[in-house]
Amino acid sequence: MNFIDQYILEPVQYEFIQRALVASITIGISCGLIGTYIMLRRMSLIGDALAHAVLPGVVVSFMVAGKSEIGLFLGAVISGILTVLLIGFVNRNSKIKEDTSIGIIFTGAFALGILLVSQLKQVHIDLSSYLFGDVLGVSSGDITLSLIIMAVIVICIVLFYKQLLLSSFDPTMAMTIGISTTFIHYMLMTLLSMSIVAGLQSVGVILIIAMLITPPATAYLLSDSLKKILILSALFGVLSSVIGLYLSYHFNFASGASIVLVAVALFMIAFLFSPKDGVVTRLFRRRESTRLVLIEDVIKLSYRFENEGDKTQLVDKIANELGVSNGKVESAIRKLIEKQLIEGTNGKYRLTEEGKKYALRLIRTHRLWETYITKEKVTGMEHIHPEAEKLEHVLPEELVDEIDEELGFPEKDPHGSEIPRK
C-alpha cells in the first residue's frame, strides 16, 4: 500500500497531474484509433507529413487569434487538409511519385512554420512545447478540446466502420458497391489532423507520429482482427501515455519522450514475445519443432533397430544414423519413456504398443509420400527420400489417408519396402 500511495495515488492529488492524466488518456485513444487505419493503409509517411505540416497553421492562427484553443485547432486542421490536397495535386499533375511529393511538401510546410515563428518578435511563442510537448502543462481548454476530438473520432469510426474497413483493404470493391473512397480518405485525413492537434501539447509535433504508429503496430503483432486491433491500439496508447506521464513526474523526464519510449518498449515486448509472431516465440517454436522431429526419428529408428543390441548399441546406431550426439538421442529416449512410448527392460529399449503404432504411422506416411511424389514425378528418385523425411513429421493423418486412397492403397513404396496398413 505504501508503494501505491507514494507512486500512484500521491501524484493524483495535484490538479495539473489530473489534467495531464485526462489529456494522456484522450490522446492515447485518439492516436491509437486513427493510427490503426493509417498503418493499415500504409500511410505512415502521410501521418509524419501532417504532424509537421500543422505547425504553420498553428503559428498563423496564433498570430491572428492569440492563444485561443479553437483558433489553434482550426489553424492546424486547415493546414493539415491543405497539405493533403497539395500532396495529391503534385502527385496527380507531375511524374513525381507520392513519397517524393510528401517529402517536399511537409518539409516545406514545416520550414514555413519555423520561419513564421522567427518573425514573431513581439510575441514569445514556446516553439519547443509544440515540437516536443509538455503534458504536465496542459490547460483546461486543452483537455476540453482533446475530449471533443476524441469523441468525434470515436463517433466517426463507429458510424463509418464498414466503409473504413472495406476502403482500407479493398478500395476497388468499395468503389464498386458505391462507397466514396475519396470522401473516406479526406475524412480520415481530417480526423488525423484533429488527432495531431490533440497531441500537440502532450507529445509535440515531432513525437506525435510515434503515438500514431507505435501502439497500432504493437496491436497488429497481437491480433489479425480489425476490431481487436482498434481496441488494443487504443489500450496501448492509453498505457503508454499514463505510464510515460508517471515516469515523467517521478524522474523529471521530458513528458513527450517518456510517453513515446514507453510505447516503443511495449512494441518491443510484443515484437519479441507475441504468441504468434514474436521473435523469441518463433525461436522456441522452432526449437520445439526440432526436438519433436528428433523424437519421432528416434521412435522410427527404435522400431527398425529394436532387436539389434542392448541399450548402448541402440543409442550408438540411432546417433550414427541421424548424425547427432549420443546425449541428444538419450535425451529423446527419456522423453519417450515419460510418454510411455518406450520402455527399458532386460538391458534393452523396446517400443510399447503405442510406440509401435506411432512408429508405423511415421513409416506409413514416409513411404506413401515417396510413392506419391514418384508417381507425380515431382522430383527424381535420388531426392524422394529427403523430401519424405521432411514431410513425414508434418503431414496430417487425414491427408495421408487421402493420398493412400488416391494411389489405390499401394502395398510397396518405390524402393520395394512394404507400406504398413493403417
Protein Blocks (a to p, Z undefined) as FASTA:
>chain_A
ZZmmmmmmmmmmpmklmmmmmmmmmmmmmmmmmmmmmmmnopmmmmmmmmmmmmmmmmmm
mmmnojafklmmmmmmmmmmmmmmmmmmmmmmccbdfklmmmmmmmmmmmmmmmmmmmmm
mbccdfklmmnopaklccfklmmmmmmmmmmmmmmmmmmmmmmmmmmmmmmlmmmnopaf
klmmmmmmmmmmmmmmmmmmmnommlmmmmmmmmmmmmmmmocbfklmmmmmmmmmmmmm
mmmmmmmmmnopafklmmmmmmmmmmmmmmmmgmklgmklmmmmmmmmmmmmmmmmmmmm
mmmmmmnocfklmmmmmmmmnopafklmmmmmmmmmmnopacceehiacddfklmmmmmm
mmmmmmmmmmmmmmnomacfklmmmmmmmmmmmmcfklmmmmmmmnopaabdfkopacdd
ZZ
